[in-house]
Amino acid sequence: MTQNNQKNNSCATEAPPPRSQQDIRARNQALILTAAEEEFVLKSYRGATMQGIADRAGLPKANIHYYFKNKKNLYRVVLRSIIQEWNEGLVTMTVDSDPKTVIEKFVRTKLHQAFAHPNRHKLFAVEVIGGAPHLHDFMSTTMQEWALDKVQVMKVWHEQGKISIADPLQLLILVWATTQRYAEFETEIVGLMGKTAYDKEDETRAAEFLVPFILHGCGLKPEYG
C-alpha cells in the first residue's frame, strides 16, 4: 500500500470532530421540549413527572433538571415556545404590508402548525381551559401587547379602505379558532371524515376552504375560490 493510500484510508476512518457544547445543549433541549409536550398532553401537568419526560427524551433525569430546573419552569418554557412559534406568522406585519398576503400567510401557517404539531395545540387548550394558571401573567402582558399591535395595524388598513373588517381582534380570534380546531379536536374531525387519522391531503383541503373564506370576509379577493 502506498503512502498516499495509507493517508487516504486514515482520513476515511477518522471520527468526525466532536460537537460543541452549544450544539449538544441545543440538541438536548430540543429533545426535552418534544418529550415534555408529549408527557404533558398525555398525563396533564399534574400527572407528568420529570422522570417520565427524561425517559421519553432518552436522557438522564439530571439533565432535565440541569437545563430547566423543575417541572413548573419546564412547563412554562414549553407553553411560551408554542406561543412564540404561532406568533411568527405575523412578525413582519406592518401598515405597508399587503393585507391579502399577510392574512393568507397567517392562515396557512396556523393550519400547518395545527396539522404538524397537534400536541402543542392540545396542551395550550388544556392550560387555557383550566384558567391559564401558568400563563396568566404572560397572556395579560406579552401576548396582549402582541395582539394589540397587530390589531392597530389592521385598523389602519381598514381606515385606508384595504380591508372591510372594522374589528380586527375578532379576525384574530376567528383565525385562531378555525385553524387550531383541527389539532385540538382531531379525534372528532377525523371521525366525521370517516377516518382514524389525517392524511397528507387534509391540510390542503382545509386551506383551500379557509383561505378564500376568510379573505372574502375581509373584503379581499383571493387568487381562487
N, C-alpha and C positions, 0 to 999 in steps of 0.2 A: 504494500500500500504506500503510495507516495505521501510526501509531507503535506501537500495541498489537500489530498483526500482525507488525511487524518484530521486536518484543521477543519474541513467542511463537516466531517462526521461529528467532531467535537461541538461545533456550533449548533448542529441539528439537534443534539441531545441535551443542550444546555437548558436548564429550567428557566421559565420566564422570571423576570425580576419581581421581587415581592411588591405587593400593592402598598401604597402609602397608608398611614394610619387614618388619614382623612377618607380614603376610599373604603377602607374597612368599616369605619364608623358609619358612613353613608349607607353602605350595604346592610349592615346590621340594623340600623334604624328603620330602613325600608321594610326589612323582614318583620321586625317587631310591630310596626304600624299595620301591616297587612294582617298579621296574626291577631292583633288586638281587635281589628274590625270584626273578624270572624268570631272571636270569642265573645265580644260584647253583644253582637247581634244574636248569637245562639243562646247565650246564657244571661243576658242583661248585665247592667253594671254591677248589680248586687251579687249575681251568681258567678261572674267571671273572676278568675284568680290569676295572679302573676305566674304561678306555675303552669296553669293551662295555656297562657299566652306563650310562655317560654317553650313549652312542648310543641305548640303549633309552629313556632318560628324555628325550632331546631337549635335553640341556643340555651346556654345555662341561665337559670333564673337570675343569677347575679348580674348578668349582662343587662337584663331588663331594668333592674334597679339602678345600675350604673348610668344608663342613658336617660331614664325617665323618673328615677327616684321612687315613685309609688304609683299605685293603681289610679288614684284620683288625678294625678298630674298626667299620666299616660292617656287617660280617657279624654281629658280636656284637649290635649295635643291632637288626638285623633279627630275630634269634633271640629276643631278650628282649622285643621288642614283640609277637611272636607269642604268647609265653607269657603276657604280661600281658593280652592280649585274651582268651585262652582262660580265664584265671582269673576274669574279670569276672563269669562266670555264678554264682559263689558268693561274691561280695564282701560282700553284705549278710546272709549266713547267720549266725544266732545260735541259741542254745538255745531262744529263744522263737519262732523261725520255725516255720511249718508244714512238716513234713518232706515231705509229698506235693507241696506247691507248689514247694519248693526243688529237690527231686530231679527233678521233671518239667521245670522250667525249665532245670536244668543239662543234662539230656539233649537237650532241644530246641535249646538254644543251641549245644552242641557239634556237634550234627548240622548245624545251619545253617552254622556256621563251616566244617565239612568240605566241604559242597556249594558254598558261596560262594567259599571261598578254598583250594582243594585244594593249590596250590603251597606254602602255608605249612606244611601238614602234611607234605608230601613232604620239604621242606627240613629240618624238625625231625627227621624219621625218619632221614634220611641222617646228620645230625650225631650222633644218639644211637647208631646202628648203628656208627659209626666211633669210639665210645668217648667222645663228647661232649668233645673236647679244648678247644673254645671255650666250653663251658658247664659244665664240671665244678664249678668253684667256686660258680657261681650255683645249680646244681641241688642241691649239698650244703649250701647255706645258705638262700638266699631261697626257693627252690622247696620245699625240705623243710620249712621253717618254715610255709609256706602250707598244705601238705598236712596237717601235724600239727595245725594249728589247726582245720581242717575235721574231721579225724578225732575230735578231742576233743569237738567239738560233737555229732557223730553218736553218740559213745559215751554222752553224756548222754541223747540221745534213746532209745538202747537201754535205758539204766538206767530211764528213765521209762516204758518199755513202748510208746514211739511207733513204733519200728521193730524188726524182728526181726534185723537184721544186727548180729552181735557183733564183727565185724572190718571196720570201715568203710573201712580202707585198701584192702581187696580190692574194695569197691564203687567207689571212685575209679578203680582200675586197670581194672575192668570197663567203666565208662563211657568212659574214655579209649580203651580197646581197641576197643569196638564202634562208637563214633562216628567215630574217626579212620580206621578201616579203609576207610570209604567214600571218603576222599581219597587215602590212601597207596596203596591197591590199586584205584584207579579203573579201570584198564585191565582187570584181572581181573574185577571185578564187572560192568561193562557188557558184557563178553564173555559172562559167564554168563547175562546177561539177553537175549543175542542182539542187542545194540545196539552202537553205536560211541561213544555219549556219553549222559550222563544227560539226562533230560528234566525238566520242571518238576514232574512228579508223583512223582518218585523220592524226594525228601526227605520228602514227606508219607507215602509208603508205609513208609519206614524208621521214621519217628516213630511211626506207628500200630502198628507191631510192637514197637519197642524200649521205648517209654514204659510200656505196661501190663506188658510182660515184666519190666522192672526194678522197677517199683513192686510187682508181685506178689512178687518176690524179696525185697523189703524188708518184706513183710507189710502193704503198703498197698493199698487198693482204689482203682483208677483210675476215672475217670468213665465209661470204656467198656472193653470187652475183658475 
